[in-house]
Amino acid sequence: MTVEQCVHAAQVIQPKVLIPYHFSQTDISGLPMQLPGIDVRLRALQ
């Protein structure tokens, strides 16, 4: 799923919390700004 697809899916589903994972080398740092009203929780992979 691309970042754009993730944003679209979240806009349709409207979750209270979104925790993206399986994003490999994709830059998801801008995701919270694209989803106002949704608590996007970014975690550092170890």
PDBQT receptor file of N, H, CA, C and O in Angstrom, charges set to zero:
ATOM      1  N   MET A   1       0.847  -1.168   0.000  1.00  0.00    +0.000 N 
ATOM      2  CA  MET A   1       0.000   0.000   0.000  1.00  0.00    +0.000 C 
ATOM      3  C   MET A   1       0.898   1.238   0.000  1.00  0.00    +0.000 C 
ATOM      4  O   MET A   1       1.802   1.354   0.828  1.00  0.00    +0.000 OA
ATOM      5  N   THR A   2       0.653   2.137  -0.907  1.00  0.00    +0.000 N 
ATOM      6  H   THR A   2      -0.081   2.043  -1.580  1.00  0.00    +0.000 HD
ATOM      7  CA  THR A   2       1.428   3.371  -0.941  1.00  0.00    +0.000 C 
ATOM      8  C   THR A   2       0.914   4.331   0.139  1.00  0.00    +0.000 C 
ATOM      9  O   THR A   2      -0.130   4.093   0.746  1.00  0.00    +0.000 OA
ATOM     10  N   VAL A   3       1.652   5.405   0.366  1.00  0.00    +0.000 N 
ATOM     11  H   VAL A   3       2.500   5.598  -0.127  1.00  0.00    +0.000 HD
ATOM     12  CA  VAL A   3       1.212   6.412   1.333  1.00  0.00    +0.000 C 
ATOM     13  C   VAL A   3      -0.126   6.996   0.885  1.00  0.00    +0.000 C 
ATOM     14  O   VAL A   3      -1.017   7.205   1.707  1.00  0.00    +0.000 OA
ATOM     15  N   GLU A   4      -0.268   7.256  -0.399  1.00  0.00    +0.000 N 
ATOM     16  H   GLU A   4       0.456   7.086  -1.067  1.00  0.00    +0.000 HD
ATOM     17  CA  GLU A   4      -1.517   7.810  -0.921  1.00  0.00    +0.000 C 
ATOM     18  C   GLU A   4      -2.685   6.847  -0.697  1.00  0.00    +0.000 C 
ATOM     19  O   GLU A   4      -3.781   7.274  -0.337  1.00  0.00    +0.000 OA
ATOM     20  N   GLN A   5      -2.454   5.567  -0.907  1.00  0.00    +0.000 N 
ATOM     21  H   GLN A   5      -1.563   5.220  -1.200  1.00  0.00    +0.000 HD
ATOM     22  CA  GLN A   5      -3.490   4.561  -0.674  1.00  0.00    +0.000 C 
ATOM     23  C   GLN A   5      -3.843   4.484   0.811  1.00  0.00    +0.000 C 
ATOM     24  O   GLN A   5      -5.011   4.328   1.167  1.00  0.00    +0.000 OA
ATOM     25  N   CYS A   6      -2.846   4.593   1.665  1.00  0.00    +0.000 N 
ATOM     26  H   CYS A   6      -1.897   4.721   1.376  1.00  0.00    +0.000 HD
ATOM     27  CA  CYS A   6      -3.066   4.573   3.106  1.00  0.00    +0.000 C 
ATOM     28  C   CYS A   6      -3.924   5.766   3.532  1.00  0.00    +0.000 C 
ATOM     29  O   CYS A   6      -4.859   5.616   4.318  1.00  0.00    +0.000 OA
ATOM     30  N   VAL A   7      -3.599   6.942   3.011  1.00  0.00    +0.000 N 
ATOM     31  H   VAL A   7      -2.839   7.063   2.373  1.00  0.00    +0.000 HD
ATOM     32  CA  VAL A   7      -4.365   8.148   3.332  1.00  0.00    +0.000 C 
ATOM     33  C   VAL A   7      -5.816   7.974   2.882  1.00  0.00    +0.000 C 
ATOM     34  O   VAL A   7      -6.743   8.275   3.634  1.00  0.00    +0.000 OA
ATOM     35  N   HIS A   8      -6.006   7.490   1.668  1.00  0.00    +0.000 N 
ATOM     36  H   HIS A   8      -5.253   7.245   1.058  1.00  0.00    +0.000 HD
ATOM     37  CA  HIS A   8      -7.365   7.283   1.154  1.00  0.00    +0.000 C 
ATOM     38  C   HIS A   8      -8.138   6.281   2.021  1.00  0.00    +0.000 C 
ATOM     39  O   HIS A   8      -9.290   6.528   2.379  1.00  0.00    +0.000 OA
ATOM     40  N   ALA A   9      -7.509   5.166   2.353  1.00  0.00    +0.000 N 
ATOM     41  H   ALA A   9      -6.573   4.966   2.062  1.00  0.00    +0.000 HD
ATOM     42  CA  ALA A   9      -8.174   4.153   3.176  1.00  0.00    +0.000 C 
ATOM     43  C   ALA A   9      -8.545   4.720   4.546  1.00  0.00    +0.000 C 
ATOM     44  O   ALA A   9      -9.643   4.474   5.046  1.00  0.00    +0.000 OA
ATOM     45  N   ALA A  10      -7.632   5.475   5.150  1.00  0.00    +0.000 N 
ATOM     46  H   ALA A  10      -6.740   5.675   4.744  1.00  0.00    +0.000 HD
ATOM     47  CA  ALA A  10      -7.915   6.060   6.467  1.00  0.00    +0.000 C 
ATOM     48  C   ALA A  10      -9.043   7.083   6.382  1.00  0.00    +0.000 C 
ATOM     49  O   ALA A  10      -9.854   7.181   7.302  1.00  0.00    +0.000 OA
ATOM     50  N   GLN A  11      -9.106   7.844   5.297  1.00  0.00    +0.000 N 
ATOM     51  H   GLN A  11      -8.447   7.764   4.549  1.00  0.00    +0.000 HD
ATOM     52  CA  GLN A  11     -10.185   8.813   5.130  1.00  0.00    +0.000 C 
ATOM     53  C   GLN A  11     -11.532   8.115   4.978  1.00  0.00    +0.000 C 
ATOM     54  O   GLN A  11     -12.551   8.630   5.439  1.00  0.00    +0.000 OA
ATOM     55  N   VAL A  12     -11.545   6.959   4.342  1.00  0.00    +0.000 N 
ATOM     56  H   VAL A  12     -10.717   6.542   3.967  1.00  0.00    +0.000 HD
ATOM     57  CA  VAL A  12     -12.784   6.207   4.167  1.00  0.00    +0.000 C 
ATOM     58  C   VAL A  12     -13.198   5.539   5.473  1.00  0.00    +0.000 C 
ATOM     59  O   VAL A  12     -14.365   5.599   5.860  1.00  0.00    +0.000 OA
ATOM     60  N   ILE A  13     -12.239   4.897   6.157  1.00  0.00    +0.000 N 
ATOM     61  H   ILE A  13     -11.291   4.848   5.842  1.00  0.00    +0.000 HD
ATOM     62  CA  ILE A  13     -12.542   4.125   7.358  1.00  0.00    +0.000 C 
ATOM     63  C   ILE A  13     -12.713   5.011   8.591  1.00  0.00    +0.000 C 
ATOM     64  O   ILE A  13     -13.506   4.692   9.477  1.00  0.00    +0.000 OA
ATOM     65  N   GLN A  14     -11.966   6.131   8.654  1.00  0.00    +0.000 N 
ATOM     66  H   GLN A  14     -11.322   6.390   7.935  1.00  0.00    +0.000 HD
ATOM     67  CA  GLN A  14     -11.996   7.068   9.782  1.00  0.00    +0.000 C 
ATOM     68  C   GLN A  14     -11.693   6.396  11.133  1.00  0.00    +0.000 C 
ATOM     69  O   GLN A  14     -12.513   6.458  12.048  1.00  0.00    +0.000 OA
ATOM     70  N   PRO A  15     -10.519   5.756  11.260  1.00  0.00    +0.000 N 
ATOM     71  CA  PRO A  15     -10.172   5.164  12.555  1.00  0.00    +0.000 C 
ATOM     72  C   PRO A  15      -9.839   6.262  13.561  1.00  0.00    +0.000 C 
ATOM     73  O   PRO A  15      -9.470   7.372  13.177  1.00  0.00    +0.000 OA
ATOM     74  N   LYS A  16      -9.968   5.951  14.839  1.00  0.00    +0.000 N 
ATOM     75  H   LYS A  16     -10.268   5.050  15.151  1.00  0.00    +0.000 HD
ATOM     76  CA  LYS A  16      -9.558   6.908  15.878  1.00  0.00    +0.000 C 
ATOM     77  C   LYS A  16      -8.038   6.940  15.975  1.00  0.00    +0.000 C 
ATOM     78  O   LYS A  16      -7.449   7.995  16.209  1.00  0.00    +0.000 OA
ATOM     79  N   VAL A  17      -7.400   5.776  15.795  1.00  0.00    +0.000 N 
ATOM     80  H   VAL A  17      -7.878   4.918  15.605  1.00  0.00    +0.000 HD
ATOM     81  CA  VAL A  17      -5.946   5.638  15.892  1.00  0.00    +0.000 C 
ATOM     82  C   VAL A  17      -5.464   4.862  14.667  1.00  0.00    +0.000 C 
ATOM     83  O   VAL A  17      -6.064   3.862  14.270  1.00  0.00    +0.000 OA
ATOM     84  N   LEU A  18      -4.377   5.339  14.082  1.00  0.00    +0.000 N 
ATOM     85  H   LEU A  18      -3.890   6.151  14.404  1.00  0.00    +0.000 HD
ATOM     86  CA  LEU A  18      -3.751   4.659  12.945  1.00  0.00    +0.000 C 
ATOM     87  C   LEU A  18      -2.291   4.407  13.284  1.00  0.00    +0.000 C 
ATOM     88  O   LEU A  18      -1.542   5.346  13.554  1.00  0.00    +0.000 OA
ATOM     89  N   ILE A  19      -1.884   3.144  13.272  1.00  0.00    +0.000 N 
ATOM     90  H   ILE A  19      -2.492   2.381  13.053  1.00  0.00    +0.000 HD
ATOM     91  CA  ILE A  19      -0.495   2.777  13.545  1.00  0.00    +0.000 C 
ATOM     92  C   ILE A  19       0.032   2.052  12.304  1.00  0.00    +0.000 C 
ATOM     93  O   ILE A  19      -0.187   0.852  12.142  1.00  0.00    +0.000 OA
ATOM     94  N   PRO A  20       0.727   2.788  11.429  1.00  0.00    +0.000 N 
ATOM     95  CA  PRO A  20       1.249   2.151  10.210  1.00  0.00    +0.000 C 
ATOM     96  C   PRO A  20       2.418   1.218  10.519  1.00  0.00    +0.000 C 
ATOM     97  O   PRO A  20       3.240   1.503  11.390  1.00  0.00    +0.000 OA
ATOM     98  N   TYR A  21       2.479   0.121   9.805  1.00  0.00    +0.000 N 
ATOM     99  H   TYR A  21       1.812  -0.110   9.098  1.00  0.00    +0.000 HD
ATOM    100  CA  TYR A  21       3.608  -0.798   9.909  1.00  0.00    +0.000 C 
ATOM    101  C   TYR A  21       3.788  -1.473   8.564  1.00  0.00    +0.000 C 
ATOM    102  O   TYR A  21       2.939  -1.327   7.685  1.00  0.00    +0.000 OA
ATOM    103  N   HIS A  22       4.863  -2.200   8.387  1.00  0.00    +0.000 N 
ATOM    104  H   HIS A  22       5.553  -2.318   9.102  1.00  0.00    +0.000 HD
ATOM    105  CA  HIS A  22       5.232  -2.812   7.107  1.00  0.00    +0.000 C 
ATOM    106  C   HIS A  22       5.479  -1.734   6.054  1.00  0.00    +0.000 C 
ATOM    107  O   HIS A  22       5.050  -1.878   4.909  1.00  0.00    +0.000 OA
ATOM    108  N   PHE A  23       6.171  -0.651   6.432  1.00  0.00    +0.000 N 
ATOM    109  H   PHE A  23       6.519  -0.534   7.362  1.00  0.00    +0.000 HD
ATOM    110  CA  PHE A  23       6.403   0.429   5.482  1.00  0.00    +0.000 C 
ATOM    111  C   PHE A  23       7.823   0.453   4.951  1.00  0.00    +0.000 C 
ATOM    112  O   PHE A  23       8.145   1.297   4.115  1.00  0.00    +0.000 OA
ATOM    113  N   SER A  24       8.682  -0.446   5.410  1.00  0.00    +0.000 N 
ATOM    114  H   SER A  24       8.420  -1.131   6.090  1.00  0.00    +0.000 HD
ATOM    115  CA  SER A  24      10.046  -0.611   4.896  1.00  0.00    +0.000 C 
ATOM    116  C   SER A  24      10.782   0.716   4.827  1.00  0.00    +0.000 C 
ATOM    117  O   SER A  24      10.941   1.379   5.851  1.00  0.00    +0.000 OA
ATOM    118  N   GLN A  25      11.233   1.117   3.653  1.00  0.00    +0.000 N 
ATOM    119  H   GLN A  25      11.104   0.578   2.821  1.00  0.00    +0.000 HD
ATOM    120  CA  GLN A  25      12.007   2.346   3.484  1.00  0.00    +0.000 C 
ATOM    121  C   GLN A  25      11.135   3.543   3.069  1.00  0.00    +0.000 C 
ATOM    122  O   GLN A  25      11.666   4.607   2.752  1.00  0.00    +0.000 OA
ATOM    123  N   THR A  26       9.831   3.383   3.069  1.00  0.00    +0.000 N 
ATOM    124  H   THR A  26       9.399   2.519   3.326  1.00  0.00    +0.000 HD
ATOM    125  CA  THR A  26       8.922   4.450   2.672  1.00  0.00    +0.000 C 
ATOM    126  C   THR A  26       8.895   5.541   3.732  1.00  0.00    +0.000 C 
ATOM    127  O   THR A  26       8.789   5.251   4.924  1.00  0.00    +0.000 OA
ATOM    128  N   ASP A  27       8.990   6.787   3.304  1.00  0.00    +0.000 N 
ATOM    129  H   ASP A  27       9.076   7.022   2.336  1.00  0.00    +0.000 HD
ATOM    130  CA  ASP A  27       8.936   7.915   4.228  1.00  0.00    +0.000 C 
ATOM    131  C   ASP A  27       7.474   8.198   4.589  1.00  0.00    +0.000 C 
ATOM    132  O   ASP A  27       6.700   8.664   3.752  1.00  0.00    +0.000 OA
ATOM    133  N   ILE A  28       7.111   7.915   5.824  1.00  0.00    +0.000 N 
ATOM    134  H   ILE A  28       7.740   7.537   6.503  1.00  0.00    +0.000 HD
ATOM    135  CA  ILE A  28       5.742   8.140   6.286  1.00  0.00    +0.000 C 
ATOM    136  C   ILE A  28       5.662   9.306   7.268  1.00  0.00    +0.000 C 
ATOM    137  O   ILE A  28       4.643   9.484   7.936  1.00  0.00    +0.000 OA
ATOM    138  N   SER A  29       6.717  10.094   7.361  1.00  0.00    +0.000 N 
ATOM    139  H   SER A  29       7.545   9.951   6.819  1.00  0.00    +0.000 HD
ATOM    140  CA  SER A  29       6.758  11.177   8.348  1.00  0.00    +0.000 C 
ATOM    141  C   SER A  29       5.679  12.233   8.108  1.00  0.00    +0.000 C 
ATOM    142  O   SER A  29       5.260  12.899   9.055  1.00  0.00    +0.000 OA
ATOM    143  N   GLY A  30       5.222  12.403   6.874  1.00  0.00    +0.000 N 
ATOM    144  H   GLY A  30       5.562  11.863   6.105  1.00  0.00    +0.000 HD
ATOM    145  CA  GLY A  30       4.189  13.391   6.580  1.00  0.00    +0.000 C 
ATOM    146  C   GLY A  30       2.778  12.873   6.752  1.00  0.00    +0.000 C 
ATOM    147  O   GLY A  30       1.818  13.622   6.567  1.00  0.00    +0.000 OA
ATOM    148  N   LEU A  31       2.635  11.614   7.101  1.00  0.00    +0.000 N 
ATOM    149  H   LEU A  31       3.415  11.006   7.252  1.00  0.00    +0.000 HD
ATOM    150  CA  LEU A  31       1.318  10.997   7.229  1.00  0.00    +0.000 C 
ATOM    151  C   LEU A  31       0.408  11.708   8.234  1.00  0.00    +0.000 C 
ATOM    152  O   LEU A  31      -0.760  11.934   7.919  1.00  0.00    +0.000 OA
ATOM    153  N   PRO A  32       0.885  12.070   9.423  1.00  0.00    +0.000 N 
ATOM    154  CA  PRO A  32      -0.015  12.741  10.382  1.00  0.00    +0.000 C 
ATOM    155  C   PRO A  32      -0.600  14.053   9.842  1.00  0.00    +0.000 C 
ATOM    156  O   PRO A  32      -1.752  14.374  10.136  1.00  0.00    +0.000 OA
ATOM    157  N   MET A  33       0.164  14.806   9.066  1.00  0.00    +0.000 N 
ATOM    158  H   MET A  33       1.099  14.545   8.827  1.00  0.00    +0.000 HD
ATOM    159  CA  MET A  33      -0.335  16.074   8.516  1.00  0.00    +0.000 C 
ATOM    160  C   MET A  33      -1.423  15.842   7.471  1.00  0.00    +0.000 C 
ATOM    161  O   MET A  33      -2.273  16.707   7.254  1.00  0.00    +0.000 OA
ATOM    162  N   GLN A  34      -1.399  14.693   6.834  1.00  0.00    +0.000 N 
ATOM    163  H   GLN A  34      -0.709  13.991   7.011  1.00  0.00    +0.000 HD
ATOM    164  CA  GLN A  34      -2.384  14.380   5.796  1.00  0.00    +0.000 C 
ATOM    165  C   GLN A  34      -3.680  13.823   6.364  1.00  0.00    +0.000 C 
ATOM    166  O   GLN A  34      -4.670  13.680   5.646  1.00  0.00    +0.000 OA
ATOM    167  N   LEU A  35      -3.672  13.507   7.667  1.00  0.00    +0.000 N 
ATOM    168  H   LEU A  35      -2.868  13.623   8.251  1.00  0.00    +0.000 HD
ATOM    169  CA  LEU A  35      -4.850  12.894   8.284  1.00  0.00    +0.000 C 
ATOM    170  C   LEU A  35      -5.268  13.645   9.558  1.00  0.00    +0.000 C 
ATOM    171  O   LEU A  35      -5.195  13.094  10.656  1.00  0.00    +0.000 OA
ATOM    172  N   PRO A  36      -5.701  14.893   9.410  1.00  0.00    +0.000 N 
ATOM    173  CA  PRO A  36      -6.139  15.623  10.599  1.00  0.00    +0.000 C 
ATOM    174  C   PRO A  36      -7.352  14.935  11.240  1.00  0.00    +0.000 C 
ATOM    175  O   PRO A  36      -8.237  14.436  10.545  1.00  0.00    +0.000 OA
ATOM    176  N   GLY A  37      -7.373  14.921  12.542  1.00  0.00    +0.000 N 
ATOM    177  H   GLY A  37      -6.654  15.326  13.106  1.00  0.00    +0.000 HD
ATOM    178  CA  GLY A  37      -8.481  14.288  13.260  1.00  0.00    +0.000 C 
ATOM    179  C   GLY A  37      -8.262  12.815  13.548  1.00  0.00    +0.000 C 
ATOM    180  O   GLY A  37      -9.046  12.204  14.273  1.00  0.00    +0.000 OA
ATOM    181  N   ILE A  38      -7.206  12.235  12.990  1.00  0.00    +0.000 N 
ATOM    182  H   ILE A  38      -6.569  12.731  12.400  1.00  0.00    +0.000 HD
ATOM    183  CA  ILE A  38      -6.870  10.829  13.245  1.00  0.00    +0.000 C 
ATOM    184  C   ILE A  38      -5.554  10.804  14.000  1.00  0.00    +0.000 C 
ATOM    185  O   ILE A  38      -4.585  11.441  13.588  1.00  0.00    +0.000 OA
ATOM    186  N   ASP A  39      -5.516  10.074  15.097  1.00  0.00    +0.000 N 
ATOM    187  H   ASP A  39      -6.304   9.556  15.431  1.00  0.00    +0.000 HD
ATOM    188  CA  ASP A  39      -4.302   9.949  15.907  1.00  0.00    +0.000 C 
ATOM    189  C   ASP A  39      -3.356   8.968  15.212  1.00  0.00    +0.000 C 
ATOM    190  O   ASP A  39      -3.493   7.753  15.356  1.00  0.00    +0.000 OA
ATOM    191  N   VAL A  40      -2.389   9.510  14.453  1.00  0.00    +0.000 N 
ATOM    192  H   VAL A  40      -2.277  10.496  14.336  1.00  0.00    +0.000 HD
ATOM    193  CA  VAL A  40      -1.413   8.687  13.733  1.00  0.00    +0.000 C 
ATOM    194  C   VAL A  40      -0.206   8.496  14.640  1.00  0.00    +0.000 C 
ATOM    195  O   VAL A  40       0.455   9.466  15.011  1.00  0.00    +0.000 OA
ATOM    196  N   ARG A  41       0.078   7.269  14.993  1.00  0.00    +0.000 N 
ATOM    197  H   ARG A  41      -0.459   6.481  14.691  1.00  0.00    +0.000 HD
ATOM    198  CA  ARG A  41       1.183   6.941  15.894  1.00  0.00    +0.000 C 
ATOM    199  C   ARG A  41       2.310   6.277  15.113  1.00  0.00    +0.000 C 
ATOM    200  O   ARG A  41       2.207   5.121  14.703  1.00  0.00    +0.000 OA
ATOM    201  N   LEU A  42       3.380   7.029  14.917  1.00  0.00    +0.000 N 
ATOM    202  H   LEU A  42       3.463   7.969  15.250  1.00  0.00    +0.000 HD
ATOM    203  CA  LEU A  42       4.546   6.518  14.206  1.00  0.00    +0.000 C 
ATOM    204  C   LEU A  42       5.510   5.914  15.206  1.00  0.00    +0.000 C 
ATOM    205  O   LEU A  42       5.809   6.530  16.229  1.00  0.00    +0.000 OA
ATOM    206  N   ARG A  43       5.991   4.738  14.932  1.00  0.00    +0.000 N 
ATOM    207  H   ARG A  43       5.748   4.237  14.101  1.00  0.00    +0.000 HD
ATOM    208  CA  ARG A  43       6.921   4.038  15.806  1.00  0.00    +0.000 C 
ATOM    209  C   ARG A  43       8.226   3.802  15.064  1.00  0.00    +0.000 C 
ATOM    210  O   ARG A  43       8.231   3.516  13.867  1.00  0.00    +0.000 OA
ATOM    211  N   ALA A  44       9.323   3.924  15.782  1.00  0.00    +0.000 N 
ATOM    212  H   ALA A  44       9.318   4.157  16.755  1.00  0.00    +0.000 HD
ATOM    213  CA  ALA A  44      10.638   3.620  15.214  1.00  0.00    +0.000 C 
ATOM    214  C   ALA A  44      10.814   2.101  15.180  1.00  0.00    +0.000 C 
ATOM    215  O   ALA A  44      10.589   1.421  16.181  1.00  0.00    +0.000 OA
ATOM    216  N   LEU A  45      11.212   1.583  14.042  1.00  0.00    +0.000 N 
ATOM    217  H   LEU A  45      11.395   2.135  13.229  1.00  0.00    +0.000 HD
ATOM    218  CA  LEU A  45      11.458   0.141  13.939  1.00  0.00    +0.000 C 
ATOM    219  C   LEU A  45      12.825  -0.178  14.498  1.00  0.00    +0.000 C 
ATOM    220  O   LEU A  45      13.773   0.585  14.310  1.00  0.00    +0.000 OA
ATOM    221  N   GLN A  46      12.931  -1.291  15.176  1.00  0.00    +0.000 N 
ATOM    222  H   GLN A  46      12.161  -1.911  15.328  1.00  0.00    +0.000 HD
ATOM    223  CA  GLN A  46      14.202  -1.707  15.747  1.00  0.00    +0.000 C 
ATOM    224  C   GLN A  46      14.668  -2.989  15.121  1.00  0.00    +0.000 C 
ATOM    225  O   GLN A  46      15.730  -3.500  15.478  1.00  0.00    +0.000 OA
TER     226      GLN A  46
